């Protein structure tokens, strides 16, 4: 199942002689486990290979077992008909099967601590990637922000309590300053990527308060939340069929 949500970033730029591409019309497609995600896997591969984080593969795709789980969703950001960005969201904790998130393999003790007092619904952001050939810095920034916004929207719609993300140690300070994430753990590598990693977490309530305090870019309507909940419900019914 694949669903589309059109998003016109609320960004006004009058430079570059009025180039229409500066309006950055982006279509966000939400993918369930049953969807054909080949475009996303290939974009991931190009981006992670370009960064030097993974080895060359004949398939030119970057995929693992979590992509096939019913509790995993993915976002594809499309511009001009081409996939330009992607993000994966894995649900876990209360109401989901054990080991449904990549972080449970490497940071199992940290996950147990989060649910020590009461069951918690969790969501892990991972495999975020943007087309490496993108040279327009403003567009690249808009792509990243659009993926984060989509992740926040789906997180809110999924009624989870804690958001998690494993990031490169170099980019960890950005997530801490921008979103208020806290470092829960560290490792020398993560999920097939041999790079120093910080495992970050934040209560969704606090994330949402911070989001609402940011600019209009990260705001979303109740209609968008309802649409996202419909997507989750449809995927759940499909998985149970």
Protein Blocks (a to p, Z undefined) as FASTA:
>chain_A
ZZdddddddbddfehnopaklnopacdddddfkbccklmmmmmmmmmmmnopaccdfklp
acdfklmpmkbccddddeehiafbdcddddehehiaehibfklmmmmmmmmmmmmmpccd
ddddehiacdfklmblklmmmmmmmmmmmmmmmmmmnopabdcddddfklmmmmmmmnop
acfbdcfbeehiacddddddddfklmmmmmmmmcfklgccfklmmmmmmmmmmmmmmmmZ
Z
